[in-house]
């Protein structure tokens, strides 16, 4: 293989696997930052992945498998440097709904197959490059999503911070579960609250020290070690072979099974594929929206440029690969990505280190990991939720326009009132609902010719011309603007009376014509022709001219009445005005400036626009 071919191969490999590309400028400082962030994320991933497996109705070990395999594969292919893939709350709830029709003995196999199904769908979206459509999601949606998700995260962790027992079922709405937990979850537990508040205070103190000494301190990792040591040293939670037996009431992670995932090909009955297709599509789309929204939120803080199709590919490959190692579907994690970012992750390798750390904890440190108090994890998550919101940008979007404020507030509210997985969809839907009417606006401006031969916008005190009208039309000529276009053309028809012989219609600022609006324009021209009024179209760009030719308008309208805007023509509008005055001859209204005395006939009519 030649040197050039080798370089091309390496270039393609680095583009396909962004984590390898990051090694080009990898340093010891980057390694330290990624290692600390990965270890910190792993400490949170262990109890979270077990909890998310339980939400879906699966044994907790499958949550750990997903946190190992999906996190590692996703990190290698992620476009975002800080996004962490794996089991998530939103996907687990959707998975619970998908698995509910199946008997208990089949749920694991169905969940693993769904991971493969979801991965194939997401990979197909990548191949079709449909991930680029996400750029049409307003950034106001991302700002609202971040704010709403932060509120949701804090409310969700209050039970662990206060030592309350969770109430309500997984199928219940979050607000109902939260209310039942607060009202029926029991009294606040003093030891648990003390550990939770102490965790938050210690994090803030370490953060202050870190700023003072200008050295990055792994505050999350330190507080977890301190909290676990306190629980172990003072015997605040007694561990037995059967799990956790509460002595002083402090909830801890509990027993962690020491087994790693093995390779296995997913199996499912083919008659179940049709039954699962709807759920797989929903989970695939929700997973992409969740991951992209979180990646964009982090990128807005770091300034990183994202490759959205690469991000979709990483989600697809993570789910597809995970299905061969007993994993259920996952996505980009809101919680762990936020922790990873604020713990100082420099590259995608923090995700790989997190996956390795989870596997190491499972194999080597299960007896120690079980002492991690849930209240301490809640404190970390609450601090992360506070940090993940850019309050300056949030206020900026709220104050900017009513459009942006409405999108931000609606998305944030729906994250709590509806669900975090659907809030992005709701925000995106509202973006289109608000945007389409604005994009459909058509602006019709009447122009006039002054005695100084200047073409400008007509003022209210300008004398009307009784022979020729000039109009400038601006806007998107798509089906959404059809009603507004029809009103604009009716306005022209209403003005074209009482001796008007010619209408000059400037189309320089109309864009993206479709069949609906072209049909309205053609009917307008035919009506004007029938009424004996000549219409000149000027400012016509090449793409517009081609479309007019395609619909056969030139065959009856005539190319001599269409003035194309091109580099060779200084102004097609001036050319149309010259042609209109040539047709009128001496039949001018009293306000029209007469032709000049220039000997060259082509220079008789010169105007400034």
C-alpha positions as CSV (number, residue, x, y, z in Angstrom):
1,X,0.0,0.0,0.0
2,X,1.4,3.4,-1.0
3,X,2.0,6.2,1.5
4,X,-0.9,8.2,0.0
5,X,-3.3,5.3,0.3
6,X,-2.2,4.8,3.9
7,X,-2.9,8.4,4.7
8,X,-6.3,8.3,3.1
9,X,-7.1,5.2,5.1
10,X,-6.0,6.8,8.3
11,X,-8.0,9.9,7.5
12,X,-11.2,7.8,6.9
13,X,-10.6,5.9,10.1
14,X,-10.1,9.0,12.1
15,X,-13.3,10.5,10.7
16,X,-15.3,7.3,11.5
17,X,-13.8,6.9,15.0
18,X,-13.5,10.5,16.5
19,X,-12.0,9.1,19.7
20,X,-8.9,8.0,17.7
21,X,-8.7,11.4,16.1
22,X,-8.5,13.0,19.6
23,X,-5.3,11.0,20.3
24,X,-3.4,13.2,17.8
25,X,-3.3,16.0,20.4
26,X,-3.7,13.9,23.5
27,X,-1.7,15.0,26.5
28,X,-1.0,13.8,30.0
29,X,-3.3,16.5,31.3
30,X,-6.1,15.3,29.0
31,X,-5.5,11.7,30.2
32,X,-5.8,12.9,33.9
33,X,-9.0,14.9,33.2
34,X,-10.6,12.0,31.3
35,X,-9.6,9.5,33.9
36,X,-11.0,11.5,36.8
37,X,-14.2,12.3,34.9
38,X,-14.6,8.6,33.8
39,X,-14.2,7.4,37.4
40,X,-16.7,9.9,38.7
41,X,-19.2,9.0,36.0
42,X,-18.7,5.3,36.8
43,X,-19.6,5.9,40.5
44,X,-22.9,7.3,39.4
45,X,-23.5,4.9,36.5
46,X,-23.5,1.8,38.8
47,X,-26.6,2.6,40.9
48,X,-28.3,4.4,37.9
49,X,-27.9,1.5,35.5
50,X,-29.3,-0.9,38.1
51,X,-32.2,1.4,38.8
52,X,-33.0,1.9,35.1
53,X,-33.0,-1.9,34.6
54,X,-35.5,-2.2,37.4
55,X,-37.7,0.5,35.9
56,X,-37.9,-1.6,32.7
57,X,-38.7,-4.7,34.7
58,X,-35.3,-6.4,34.0
59,X,-32.7,-7.9,36.3
60,X,-30.2,-5.2,37.4
61,X,-27.2,-6.9,35.9
62,X,-28.5,-6.0,32.4
63,X,-28.4,-2.4,33.4
64,X,-24.7,-2.8,34.3
65,X,-24.0,-4.6,31.0
66,X,-25.5,-1.7,29.2
67,X,-23.4,0.8,31.1
68,X,-20.3,-1.0,30.1
69,X,-20.8,-1.9,26.5
70,X,-22.9,0.9,25.2
71,X,-20.9,3.6,27.0
72,X,-17.6,2.3,25.5
73,X,-18.8,1.9,22.0
74,X,-20.7,5.1,22.0
75,X,-17.7,7.0,23.3
76,X,-15.5,5.7,20.5
77,X,-17.8,6.9,17.8
78,X,-19.3,10.0,19.5
79,X,-19.0,13.4,17.8
80,X,-19.5,15.0,21.2
81,X,-16.5,14.8,23.5
82,X,-18.5,14.8,26.7
83,X,-21.7,12.8,25.9
84,X,-22.1,9.5,27.8
85,X,-24.2,6.8,26.3
86,X,-25.9,4.0,28.2
87,X,-29.2,3.3,30.0
88,X,-31.5,6.3,30.5
89,X,-34.6,7.1,32.5
90,X,-36.6,8.1,29.4
91,X,-35.7,5.0,27.3
92,X,-36.3,2.7,30.3
93,X,-39.8,4.0,30.7
94,X,-40.5,3.6,27.0
95,X,-39.0,0.1,27.2
96,X,-41.3,-0.7,30.1
97,X,-44.3,0.1,27.9
98,X,-42.9,-1.9,25.0
99,X,-42.3,-5.0,27.2
100,X,-45.6,-4.9,29.0
101,X,-47.5,-7.2,26.6
102,X,-44.9,-10.0,26.9
103,X,-44.6,-12.6,29.7
104,X,-41.8,-12.3,32.3
105,X,-39.7,-15.1,30.8
106,X,-39.5,-13.4,27.4
107,X,-38.8,-9.8,28.5
108,X,-35.0,-10.1,28.6
109,X,-34.8,-11.6,25.1
110,X,-37.3,-9.0,23.7
111,X,-35.3,-6.1,25.3
112,X,-32.1,-7.3,23.9
113,X,-33.7,-7.7,20.4
114,X,-35.1,-4.2,20.7
115,X,-31.6,-2.9,21.2
116,X,-30.6,-4.5,17.9
117,X,-33.8,-3.2,16.2
118,X,-33.3,0.3,17.5
119,X,-29.6,0.2,16.5
120,X,-30.5,-0.8,12.9
121,X,-33.1,2.0,12.6
122,X,-30.7,4.6,13.9
123,X,-28.0,3.4,11.6
124,X,-30.4,3.6,8.7
125,X,-31.2,7.2,9.7
126,X,-27.5,7.9,9.6
127,X,-27.0,6.3,6.1
128,X,-29.9,8.4,4.8
129,X,-28.4,11.5,6.4
130,X,-31.6,12.4,8.1
131,X,-29.8,13.5,11.2
132,X,-29.1,16.8,9.5
133,X,-32.8,17.6,9.9
134,X,-32.1,18.3,13.6
135,X,-30.5,21.6,12.6
136,X,-34.0,22.9,12.0
137,X,-34.6,22.6,15.7
138,X,-34.4,26.0,17.2
139,X,-31.7,26.5,19.9
140,X,-34.5,27.9,22.0
141,X,-35.7,24.2,22.3
142,X,-32.3,23.2,23.6
143,X,-32.2,26.0,26.2
144,X,-35.7,25.0,27.3
145,X,-34.9,21.3,27.3
146,X,-31.8,22.0,29.5
147,X,-33.8,24.1,32.0
148,X,-36.7,21.7,32.2
149,X,-34.5,18.6,32.5
150,X,-32.5,20.3,35.3
151,X,-35.7,20.9,37.3
152,X,-36.9,17.4,36.6
153,X,-33.6,16.0,37.8
154,X,-33.7,18.0,41.1
155,X,-37.3,16.9,41.8
156,X,-36.4,13.3,41.0
157,X,-33.5,13.3,43.5
158,X,-35.3,14.9,46.4
159,X,-36.5,11.6,47.7
160,X,-32.9,10.3,47.9
161,X,-31.7,13.5,49.5
162,X,-34.5,13.5,52.1
163,X,-34.5,9.7,52.7
164,X,-38.0,9.2,51.5
165,X,-39.4,5.9,50.1
166,X,-40.4,6.1,46.5
167,X,-44.1,5.8,45.8
168,X,-46.1,5.1,42.7
169,X,-45.4,2.7,39.9
170,X,-43.1,3.2,36.9
171,X,-46.1,3.6,34.6
172,X,-47.4,6.6,36.7
173,X,-46.6,10.1,35.5
174,X,-43.6,11.7,37.2
175,X,-45.6,14.4,38.9
176,X,-47.9,11.8,40.4
177,X,-44.9,9.7,41.6
178,X,-43.3,12.9,43.0
179,X,-46.5,13.9,44.9
180,X,-47.0,10.4,46.3
181,X,-43.4,10.3,47.4
182,X,-43.5,13.6,49.2
183,X,-46.9,12.9,50.8
184,X,-46.6,9.2,51.5
185,X,-42.9,8.5,51.4
186,X,-42.5,8.7,55.2
187,X,-40.7,11.3,57.4
188,X,-37.5,13.0,56.4
189,X,-34.5,10.9,57.7
190,X,-31.9,13.0,59.5
191,X,-28.8,10.9,58.7
192,X,-29.7,10.7,55.1
193,X,-30.4,14.5,54.8
194,X,-27.1,15.2,56.7
195,X,-25.1,13.1,54.2
196,X,-26.9,14.7,51.2
197,X,-26.4,18.3,52.4
198,X,-22.9,17.5,53.5
199,X,-22.1,16.2,50.0
200,X,-23.4,19.5,48.4
201,X,-21.4,21.6,50.9
202,X,-18.2,19.6,50.4
203,X,-18.5,19.9,46.6
204,X,-18.9,23.7,46.9
205,X,-16.0,23.9,49.3
206,X,-13.7,21.8,47.0
207,X,-14.8,23.9,44.1
208,X,-13.9,27.1,45.9
209,X,-10.5,25.6,46.8
210,X,-10.0,24.5,43.2
211,X,-10.5,28.0,42.0
212,X,-8.2,29.5,44.7
213,X,-5.3,27.2,44.0
214,X,-6.0,27.1,40.2
215,X,-5.8,23.3,40.2
216,X,-8.5,20.9,39.1
217,X,-9.7,18.9,42.0
218,X,-11.9,15.8,41.4
219,X,-14.6,17.0,43.9
220,X,-17.3,14.5,42.8
221,X,-14.9,11.5,43.3
222,X,-13.6,12.8,46.6
223,X,-17.1,13.3,48.1
224,X,-18.2,9.8,47.0
225,X,-15.2,8.3,48.7
226,X,-15.7,10.3,51.8
227,X,-19.4,9.6,52.0
228,X,-18.9,5.8,51.5
229,X,-16.2,5.8,54.1
230,X,-18.4,7.5,56.6
231,X,-21.2,5.0,56.0
232,X,-18.8,2.1,56.3
233,X,-16.9,3.4,59.4
234,X,-20.0,4.4,61.4
235,X,-22.0,1.4,60.3
236,X,-24.9,3.6,59.1
237,X,-26.1,0.8,56.8
238,X,-25.7,-2.8,57.5
239,X,-25.0,-5.1,54.6
240,X,-26.0,-8.8,54.6
241,X,-25.7,-11.5,52.0
242,X,-29.3,-10.9,51.0
243,X,-28.8,-7.2,50.3
244,X,-29.3,-4.1,52.4
245,X,-30.7,-4.3,55.9
246,X,-31.2,-0.7,57.1
247,X,-29.7,-0.1,60.6
248,X,-29.8,3.7,60.8
249,X,-31.9,4.2,57.7
250,X,-29.3,5.4,55.2
251,X,-30.0,4.1,51.8
252,X,-27.0,2.8,49.9
253,X,-26.3,1.3,46.5
254,X,-26.3,-2.3,47.9
255,X,-25.0,-5.5,46.5
256,X,-23.4,-5.3,43.0
257,X,-23.3,-8.6,41.0
258,X,-19.7,-9.5,39.9
259,X,-20.3,-10.7,36.3
260,X,-19.4,-9.2,33.0
261,X,-21.4,-9.5,29.7
262,X,-20.6,-12.3,27.3
263,X,-21.2,-12.4,23.5
264,X,-24.5,-13.8,22.3
265,X,-26.6,-13.3,19.2
266,X,-30.1,-11.8,19.9
267,X,-33.0,-14.1,19.2
268,X,-36.7,-13.4,18.8
269,X,-39.7,-14.9,17.1
270,X,-40.2,-13.3,13.7
271,X,-43.9,-13.0,14.3
272,X,-43.0,-10.5,17.1
273,X,-41.1,-8.2,14.8
274,X,-44.2,-6.5,13.5
275,X,-45.5,-6.1,17.0
276,X,-42.2,-4.5,18.1
277,X,-41.7,-2.2,15.0
278,X,-43.7,0.7,16.4
279,X,-42.0,0.6,19.8
280,X,-38.5,0.3,18.1
281,X,-39.1,3.3,15.9
282,X,-40.4,5.4,18.8
283,X,-37.4,4.4,21.0
284,X,-35.0,5.0,18.2
285,X,-36.3,8.5,17.5
286,X,-36.6,9.5,21.1
287,X,-33.1,8.2,21.8
288,X,-31.6,10.3,19.0
289,X,-33.5,13.4,20.1
290,X,-32.4,12.9,23.7
291,X,-28.7,12.4,22.7
292,X,-28.6,15.2,20.2
293,X,-30.3,17.6,22.5
294,X,-27.9,16.8,25.3
295,X,-24.9,17.0,23.0
296,X,-26.0,20.4,21.7
297,X,-26.5,21.6,25.2
298,X,-23.0,20.7,26.2
299,X,-21.6,22.0,22.9
300,X,-23.3,25.3,23.5
301,X,-21.1,25.6,26.7
302,X,-17.9,24.2,25.3
303,X,-18.1,25.7,21.8
304,X,-17.4,22.4,20.1
305,X,-18.7,21.9,16.6
306,X,-20.8,18.7,16.3
307,X,-21.3,16.3,13.4
308,X,-24.9,15.3,13.9
309,X,-24.8,12.4,11.5
310,X,-21.7,11.1,13.3
311,X,-23.6,11.4,16.5
312,X,-26.5,9.4,15.1
313,X,-24.1,6.8,13.9
314,X,-22.6,6.5,17.4
315,X,-26.1,5.9,18.9
316,X,-26.9,3.3,16.3
317,X,-23.6,1.4,16.7
318,X,-23.8,1.5,20.5
319,X,-27.3,0.0,20.5
320,X,-26.5,-2.5,17.8
321,X,-23.2,-3.7,19.4
322,X,-24.8,-3.8,22.9
323,X,-27.5,-6.2,21.7
324,X,-24.8,-8.8,21.2
325,X,-23.7,-8.4,24.8
326,X,-27.1,-8.7,26.6
327,X,-27.8,-4.9,26.6
328,X,-31.2,-3.2,26.4
329,X,-31.7,0.1,24.4
330,X,-30.1,3.2,25.6
331,X,-29.1,6.7,24.6
332,X,-27.1,9.8,25.6
333,X,-27.6,10.2,29.4
334,X,-28.6,13.6,30.7
335,X,-27.3,13.0,34.2
336,X,-24.0,11.2,33.4
337,X,-23.1,13.5,30.5
338,X,-23.6,16.6,32.7
339,X,-21.4,15.0,35.4
340,X,-18.8,14.0,32.8
341,X,-18.7,17.6,31.5
342,X,-18.5,19.3,34.9
343,X,-16.0,16.7,36.1
344,X,-13.6,18.0,33.5
345,X,-13.7,15.5,30.6
346,X,-11.5,16.5,27.8
347,X,-12.2,13.9,25.1
348,X,-14.4,10.9,24.3
349,X,-12.0,8.7,26.2
350,X,-13.6,9.6,29.5
351,X,-16.5,7.5,28.3
352,X,-14.2,4.6,27.7
353,X,-12.6,5.0,31.1
354,X,-16.0,5.1,32.6
355,X,-17.0,1.8,31.0
356,X,-13.7,0.2,32.2
357,X,-14.3,1.6,35.6
358,X,-17.8,0.2,35.8
359,X,-16.4,-3.2,34.8
360,X,-13.6,-2.9,37.3
361,X,-16.1,-2.0,40.1
362,X,-18.2,-4.9,39.2
363,X,-15.3,-7.4,39.3
364,X,-13.0,-6.0,42.0
365,X,-14.8,-3.4,44.2
366,X,-18.3,-4.7,44.6
367,X,-18.0,-5.0,48.4
368,X,-16.9,-1.3,48.6
369,X,-19.2,0.1,46.0
370,X,-22.2,-1.1,47.9
371,X,-21.5,1.4,50.7
372,X,-22.0,4.4,48.4
373,X,-25.0,6.3,49.9
374,X,-27.8,7.3,47.6
375,X,-28.1,10.7,49.3
376,X,-24.5,11.5,48.3
377,X,-25.3,10.6,44.7
378,X,-28.4,12.8,44.9
379,X,-26.2,15.7,46.1
380,X,-23.9,15.3,43.1
381,X,-26.9,15.1,40.7
382,X,-28.4,18.3,42.2
383,X,-25.2,20.2,41.9
384,X,-24.8,19.0,38.3
385,X,-28.4,20.0,37.5
386,X,-27.7,23.5,38.9
387,X,-24.5,23.8,36.8
388,X,-26.0,22.5,33.6
389,X,-28.2,25.5,33.1
390,X,-26.7,28.6,31.5
391,X,-28.7,31.2,33.3
392,X,-27.3,34.1,31.3
393,X,-28.3,32.5,28.1
394,X,-31.7,31.4,29.5
395,X,-32.6,35.0,30.4
396,X,-31.2,36.2,27.0
397,X,-33.6,33.9,25.1
398,X,-36.6,34.8,27.4
399,X,-36.0,38.5,26.8
400,X,-35.1,38.4,23.1
401,X,-38.5,37.8,21.5
402,X,-41.9,36.4,22.4
403,X,-41.2,33.6,19.9
404,X,-38.0,32.5,21.7
405,X,-39.5,33.0,25.2
406,X,-42.6,30.9,24.3
407,X,-40.5,28.0,22.9
408,X,-38.1,28.1,26.0
409,X,-40.9,28.1,28.5
410,X,-43.1,25.6,26.7
411,X,-40.2,23.1,26.3
412,X,-39.1,23.5,29.9
413,X,-42.7,23.2,31.3
414,X,-43.4,20.1,29.1
415,X,-40.2,18.4,30.4
416,X,-41.8,18.3,33.8
417,X,-45.5,18.3,33.0
418,X,-45.4,15.8,30.1
419,X,-42.1,14.0,30.0
420,X,-38.4,14.7,29.3
421,X,-38.4,12.5,26.2
422,X,-41.3,14.3,24.6
423,X,-40.4,17.8,25.6
424,X,-38.0,18.1,22.7
425,X,-40.7,16.9,20.3
426,X,-43.1,19.4,21.8
427,X,-40.6,22.2,21.5
428,X,-39.7,21.3,17.9
429,X,-43.4,21.1,17.0
430,X,-44.1,24.5,18.5
431,X,-41.0,25.8,16.6
432,X,-42.6,24.8,13.3
433,X,-46.0,26.0,14.4
434,X,-44.6,29.5,15.2
435,X,-42.1,29.6,12.3
436,X,-44.3,28.5,9.4
437,X,-46.7,31.5,9.6
438,X,-43.7,33.8,9.8
439,X,-42.0,32.1,6.8
440,X,-45.3,32.3,4.9
441,X,-45.5,36.1,5.1
442,X,-45.5,37.8,1.7
443,X,-44.4,41.5,1.5
444,X,-45.9,43.5,-1.4
445,X,-44.4,47.0,-1.7
446,X,-45.6,49.5,-4.2
447,X,-42.8,51.5,-6.0
448,X,-42.9,54.8,-7.7
449,X,-40.8,56.9,-10.2
450,X,-40.0,60.3,-8.9
451,X,-39.5,63.4,-11.1
452,X,-35.8,62.9,-10.6
453,X,-36.1,59.4,-12.2
454,X,-35.5,57.5,-9.0
455,X,-37.4,54.3,-8.3
456,X,-38.2,54.0,-4.7
457,X,-40.9,52.9,-2.3
458,X,-44.1,54.8,-2.7
459,X,-45.0,57.3,0.0
460,X,-48.5,58.2,1.1
461,X,-48.2,61.7,-0.4
462,X,-46.8,60.6,-3.8
463,X,-49.2,61.3,-6.7
464,X,-50.6,58.1,-8.2
465,X,-49.7,57.0,-11.7
466,X,-52.7,56.4,-13.9
467,X,-50.9,54.3,-16.6
468,X,-48.3,52.1,-14.9
469,X,-47.9,50.4,-11.5
470,X,-44.7,49.0,-10.0
471,X,-44.7,46.4,-7.3
472,X,-41.9,44.5,-5.4
473,X,-42.9,41.1,-4.1
474,X,-40.8,39.4,-1.4
475,X,-41.2,36.1,0.4
476,X,-41.2,32.3,0.2
477,X,-43.4,31.0,-2.6
478,X,-44.4,27.7,-1.0
479,X,-47.8,26.3,-0.2
480,X,-47.8,27.8,3.3
481,X,-47.7,31.3,1.8
482,X,-50.5,30.7,-0.8
483,X,-53.1,32.6,1.1
484,X,-50.9,35.6,1.6
485,X,-49.7,35.5,-2.0
486,X,-53.3,35.5,-3.1
487,X,-54.1,38.5,-1.0
488,X,-51.1,40.4,-2.5
489,X,-52.1,39.6,-6.1
490,X,-55.7,40.7,-5.3
491,X,-54.3,43.9,-4.1
492,X,-52.5,44.4,-7.3
493,X,-55.7,43.7,-9.3
494,X,-57.6,46.1,-7.2
495,X,-55.1,48.9,-7.9
496,X,-54.9,48.0,-11.6
497,X,-58.0,50.0,-12.6
498,X,-59.0,53.3,-14.1
499,X,-56.7,53.4,-17.1
500,X,-53.8,51.3,-15.8
501,X,-52.2,49.7,-18.9
502,X,-49.0,48.1,-17.5
503,X,-48.0,46.4,-14.2
504,X,-44.3,45.8,-13.5
505,X,-43.9,43.1,-10.9
506,X,-40.4,42.7,-9.4
507,X,-39.7,39.1,-8.3
508,X,-36.1,39.4,-7.3
509,X,-36.8,38.6,-3.6
510,X,-39.1,35.6,-4.0
511,X,-37.7,32.2,-3.3
512,X,-38.4,28.5,-3.5
513,X,-41.5,28.5,-5.7
514,X,-43.8,25.4,-5.6
515,X,-46.7,24.3,-7.7
516,X,-49.4,25.9,-5.5
517,X,-48.0,29.4,-5.6
518,X,-47.0,29.1,-9.3
519,X,-50.6,28.2,-10.1
520,X,-51.8,31.3,-8.3
521,X,-49.3,33.5,-10.2
522,X,-50.2,32.0,-13.5
523,X,-53.9,32.5,-13.0
524,X,-53.2,36.1,-11.9
525,X,-51.3,36.7,-15.2
526,X,-54.1,35.2,-17.2
527,X,-56.7,37.4,-15.5
528,X,-54.6,40.5,-16.1
529,X,-54.2,39.5,-19.8
530,X,-57.9,39.0,-20.1
531,X,-58.5,42.5,-18.6
532,X,-56.1,44.0,-21.2
533,X,-53.4,44.8,-18.7
534,X,-49.8,44.0,-19.7
535,X,-47.6,42.5,-16.9
536,X,-43.8,42.6,-17.0
537,X,-41.9,40.3,-14.7
538,X,-38.5,41.6,-13.7
539,X,-35.8,40.6,-11.3
540,X,-36.4,37.0,-12.3
541,X,-33.5,34.8,-11.3
542,X,-32.3,31.9,-13.4
543,X,-33.9,29.2,-11.1
544,X,-37.2,31.0,-11.2
545,X,-37.0,31.4,-15.0
546,X,-36.4,27.7,-15.3
547,X,-39.5,26.8,-13.2
548,X,-41.6,29.2,-15.3
549,X,-40.4,27.5,-18.4
550,X,-41.1,24.0,-16.9
551,X,-44.8,24.9,-16.3
552,X,-45.2,26.1,-19.9
553,X,-45.8,29.8,-19.0
554,X,-43.4,31.1,-21.7
555,X,-45.4,29.6,-24.5
556,X,-48.3,32.0,-24.0
557,X,-46.9,34.7,-21.8
558,X,-43.9,35.4,-24.0
559,X,-40.2,35.6,-23.0
560,X,-40.1,39.3,-24.0
561,X,-42.1,40.3,-20.9
562,X,-39.7,38.4,-18.5
563,X,-36.6,40.3,-17.6
564,X,-33.9,38.0,-16.1
565,X,-31.6,39.2,-13.3
566,X,-28.1,38.4,-14.3
567,X,-24.5,39.7,-14.0
568,X,-24.7,40.9,-17.6
569,X,-27.7,43.1,-16.9
570,X,-27.1,46.0,-14.6
571,X,-30.8,46.1,-13.5
572,X,-33.6,44.0,-15.0
573,X,-36.0,46.4,-13.2
574,X,-34.7,49.3,-15.2
575,X,-35.0,47.2,-18.4
576,X,-38.6,46.5,-17.6
577,X,-39.4,50.1,-16.9
578,X,-37.8,51.1,-20.2
579,X,-39.9,48.5,-22.0
580,X,-43.0,49.7,-20.3
581,X,-42.4,53.4,-21.2
582,X,-41.6,52.3,-24.8
583,X,-45.0,50.6,-24.9
584,X,-46.8,53.6,-23.4
585,X,-45.1,56.0,-25.8
586,X,-46.5,59.4,-25.2
587,X,-49.5,58.1,-23.3
588,X,-48.0,59.0,-19.9
589,X,-49.8,60.3,-16.9
590,X,-49.0,63.9,-15.8
591,X,-46.7,62.7,-13.0
592,X,-44.5,60.5,-15.1
593,X,-41.1,62.0,-16.0
594,X,-40.8,62.4,-19.8
595,X,-38.0,60.7,-21.8
596,X,-34.7,62.5,-21.7
597,X,-33.0,64.3,-24.5
598,X,-30.2,61.8,-24.8
599,X,-29.5,61.0,-28.5
600,X,-29.0,57.3,-27.8
601,X,-32.6,55.8,-27.5
602,X,-31.3,53.0,-25.1
603,X,-30.2,55.7,-22.6
604,X,-33.4,57.7,-22.5
605,X,-34.6,56.0,-19.3
606,X,-32.1,55.6,-16.5
607,X,-33.3,55.2,-12.9
608,X,-31.8,54.6,-9.5
609,X,-33.4,51.9,-7.4
